[in-house]
Amino acid sequence: MSGFLFDDIVFGPVKSRRFGVSLGINLLPETMKYCSFNCIYCECGLTAPDQEQHARLYSTEQVTSALHERFKVLKTQGLEPDNITFAGNGEPTLHPGFNIIIDNTIELREKYFPKAKITVLSNATRLHVPSVKEALLKIDNNVLKLDAGSEEMFRRINRPASPVKLSTIIDNLASFQGKLIIQTLFLRGIINNQVVDNTAEKELTLWLEHLERIKPALVMLYSVSRETPEQNIEKVSKDEMLLIAGKLDSMQIPCEVFE
């Protein structure tokens, strides 16, 4: 499958299973996925190996203008989002003006929707960039991905399109000193004749060790809910995820499970 892509800078508001009424922000190209991962489950499809040659990003000024115009329209319509959520067609922190866009969004939020939270969904591959980390620490919800316990499973599930190691990501997540939310998607299957299963005992043990070090404010657990670009992926049941959530409860790490 080619994947589902957002065809505008601002989309929604839409009803989100995690964030209520959410106004979505896409900082990435409208016609292609642009990401530092190539996750086997991504609803946007697979990451093209030559993406750098074709990615065309809107300028920081164009993004800010689109946000301003959409905020004004929603205000006149009496629609107030619960969340202003940066997600879109890949990894939002890849935009070179990410930190400036976050500052501008905070300013516009205070003017139009002071009760709305600002959320960024990120795969955590850019946390080593000082301006990215600084921007994420300014917002209400920086939601960062951690789908595996071992380096091997990390490469089977997330398939980084850039040279990054899981150990480095863990170090960077820990540096937030708990001011972050971890999101983990659980799945199992056979991909390219390799077993993919982040619910296996070994993987869960390592994953829990990482979380003990990271000490997130919250962990969000979910499984696949849409068609995936790779076939033979099995959805993990809510009952199984509730058992995993129980392990987090015993560690006194807040957790939410989503179907």
Protein Blocks (a to p, Z undefined) as FASTA:
>chain_A
ZZjadfbfbgcjdddfklopaddddfbdfkbccdfbdcfklmnbpadfklmmmoccddfk
lmmmmmmmmmmmmmmnopacfbdcdebjdjfklpmklmmmmmmmmmmmmmmmmmbccddd
dehlmmmpmklmmmmmmmmbdcdddfbfbfklmmmmnopabdcdfklmmmmmmmnnopac
dddddddddeehiacdfkbfklmmmmmmmmmmnopabdcddddfbdcfbghiacddfklm
mmmmmmmmmnopacdddZZ
